[in-house]
Amino acid sequence: MCYVRLDRLSTRLSQAVIAVSHHTADHLIEVEKAPREKVYLVLNGIDFDRVRLTAVDARERIRREFRAENEHLLVMVARLHPEKGHHYLFQALSEIRRSASKPVRLLVAGDGPFDAAYREQVRSIGCDDMVSFLGFRKDAPDLMAAADLVVLPSLAEAFGLVLTEALYLGTPVVATRVGGIPEIVDDGVDGILVPPGDSRALAHAILDLLENPERRERLAGAGREKVMRRFRFEDMVRSYEDIYAIARLNRGQAPTGEIRADVQ
């Protein structure tokens, strides 16, 4: 593919290549043929000071805003693009509606070129009363904290930063077993992972958690300590600085490092 050829060219011209997950590192080496000694692993970090609620009553405000005080609330925060798997979540809505014990509302936050197409898809399956398209929101942490579940049904994902934010906020997640997501979500511990492109599996996982509040409560907050330990913004920046320092010392030749699994 064209992007693979471009990536190979960029790798040849670079002294170091940074992967944001083990999955990405493997892809760089095995598919794009990057020399192993050029590839460094630096997991994405999040700035915990920026992932916080706008007010102490933010959860209640969001539920009031969308009249979801007595409904199950799902939230998806992602750019509107087929790679993120919106299509499969929308396909799952009919089964979720039929089987859920009370109404379910889905908030879709994010912009992208497929906004009109996704709105039409939701209308065509008769679920437009369940879905609110919000566009870009500055209060994404409020949305995720108010949700019963954060859903990310991606078909491809180098990392999945929004999942680290959801887990940090104490909201369990349902996501797909692709890319770097399994390096963030521990299946059955702080979320549920399903195969990509499988609307039925997605619906069943969502329903299982919505209809089992005790299990959902066990998952809620289980990933917060892990996120604070593994995905610190300061650790990410320090690792980048280390790699730049190595590149300066080896100017004109590739660094002699290896995949930095130690940054976890």
N, C-alpha and C positions, 0 to 999 in steps of 0.2 A: 504494500500500500504506500501511497505517497508520503504519509506522515512518518512511516517507518524509515523510509529513505532519508527524509529530512532529519529525523532524530539521529540516524547513523552518522550523517554528515556533521551534525552539531557535536556529537560525541567525539568524533575524530579531531575536531578543532578545540575541544575543551581539555582542561587539565584534570577536572573532576566532574562527576555527574552525581547529583543528589537524588535519592529515591525516598519517597515519603512513607513507604511501607515495604515489608518483605516481598509482598506480591509485586510491587512495582520494580524492586531490585531484580527479582527473578525474571521479569519481563524484559528489562533492559539487557540482561546478560544472555538470556536464552533466545529471545525473539529479535531484539535489535542488535545483538552481537556486540554489546559494549564490553570492553575489557574489564574483567572482574576487578583489577587493581584500581580502576578509575571510579568505581561505584561505591558511594557512601550512603548509608542508611541514616536518615534523620527523620524521626517521626514528627508529624505536625504537632505543634503545641497550641494551646489556647490561653488567651489572656483572661484569667478568671475575673479580673476587675471589670471587664467589659461584658461578661456573661452573667448579668445580674438583673433582678427585677427592677422596674421603674418605680415601684411603690410596694409597700407591704401588702396592699390589697389587690395586687395586679392580677392574681388568679381569679378572684371574684369579679374584677372589672371585665376581664375578657369574657367570662361566662355570661355576664349580664349583657355585654355588648352584642353577643351573638345569640342571646336567648337560649343558652345551653345549660341553664342551672339544673335542669332535670333530664339532661340528655347525656349520652356517652359522647365524648369529644375526642376526635382524632385530628392530629395536626401533621401536615407535611410541609417542610421548608426546603425548597430546592428551585433552581432555575427551571423554567418551563421548556423542557427538551426531552425527546424520546429516551435518551440515555438514562434519565432519572426514573423511568418506569411508571409515570403517572397513569398511562393507559391501563396497566394491569391493576392498579388500585381502583380505578374507576370501574373496571369490569367486575371487580369483587363486590362493589357496593350493593348490587341487587340481592346477593345471597346474605350479605351482612344485614340488610334491612329486614329480610324475611325471618332471620333467625335470632336477631337481637331481642332481648326482653324489653328494651325501651328504645326510643328514637336515638339515632346516631347522626352526628353532624361532623363533617369533614371541613377543616379550614386549610386551604391551599395558599401558602405564602410564597411569592417569588414572581419574577418577571421572565419573559422570554418570547421567542417568535411563535410559539405554539399556543398562545393564550386563546385565540379565537377557535382553533381546532379543538382544544380541550373543552372549552365551554360547549361547543356543539356536540362533542361526544357525550358529555354528561346529560345534555338535553335529550339526545337520541335514545339513551337508555332509561330515561324517565327518572333520573336521580338528581335533577337540578335543585330540588328543594332540600337536598341533604348537603350540598356543597357550596361553600363560599370561596370565591377567588378573591384574594386580598391584594394581589400585586406585591410590590416591595413594601416591607414593614420594618420600621426601626425597632419595634418592640418584639422581635422574634423570641427573645428569652421569655417574655411574658406569655406568649402563645404556647411555647413548649411546656412551661411550668403549669399552665392551666389545663393541659391535655391529659386525658387518661393514657393515651399512647402517642408517641411520635413514630411515624411510619416513613421508611425510605426504601422503596422497592426498586432500587437501581439495577440496571442491566450491566453496568460497568462503573467502577468506583475505585480510583487510586487510593483513596483514604476514607472519606466520609466524615468530614469535620463536624457536621451538624449532629452526628450521633454522639460525639464526645461532649458536645454542649448539652444535649438532652440528658445524658447520664449524669453529668455534673449537676444539673438542675434537679435531679431525682425523679425523672420521668422514664418509665420503661419504654423500650423500643421494639418495633417489629421491622426487620430489614432483610435484605437478601444476602445470601452467602456468596458474595462476589468480591473480587479485588481485595482491598485492604480492610473491608468491613469486619471479617472474623478476627482481625487483630485488635479491634476495638470492642466488639460486643461478644461477651461470653454467653453462648447459646444456653438458655435455661437458667442462667444466673442473673443477668441484668437485662435480658431481652430475649427475643425469639428470632432465629434465622430461618429463612425459607429459600427454596430454589428460585432463581431469577426467572421472570416470565411466566410464573405459575399463579394465576389469579385465584384458583381454588385453594391452593396451599396458603396464600396470603389471607384470604377470607377466613379460613379455619383458624389460623394463628391469631388474627385479630379478635375473632369471636371468642376463642378460648380464654384470652386475657380479659376481654370486656365482661364476660359472663362468670369469671372467677375472681372476684375482688380480692380474696385472700391471697391468691397466687400473684395477682398484680401488685399487691401491697408488698409481698416478699421481694419482688423484682425492683420495686421503686426504691431508689437510693442505694441499691447494691453496688452500682458501678461508680459512685462518686469518689470513693477513696482511690480506686484504681486510676481514674482519670487524673486526679490531683497528683498521683505519684508518677504516672507514665507520660502524661501529655502536658507538662509544664512549658509555658512559653519561654521561660528563662533558659531551660535546658536546650530547647531547640535553637535559640539564638547563640548560646555558648558553643554548640556543636557546629553551627555555621561558621562561627569565628575561627574555630579550630581548623576547619577544612580550608578556609581562606589562608590561614597562616601556613599550612602545609603547602598550598599552591604557591605562595610567595617564596617559600624556601626552595621549592623545586621549579622555579620559573623556567619555562622552556622545556620541561619534561613532565610526564604524568606523575602525580603523587604515588607514593609506594604503599598506600594504605589498603584496606580491605573493607568489606561491608561492615558498618559500625553497629553490630547488634547490641553493643554495650550501652547505647544511648537509651535503651528501653528502661 
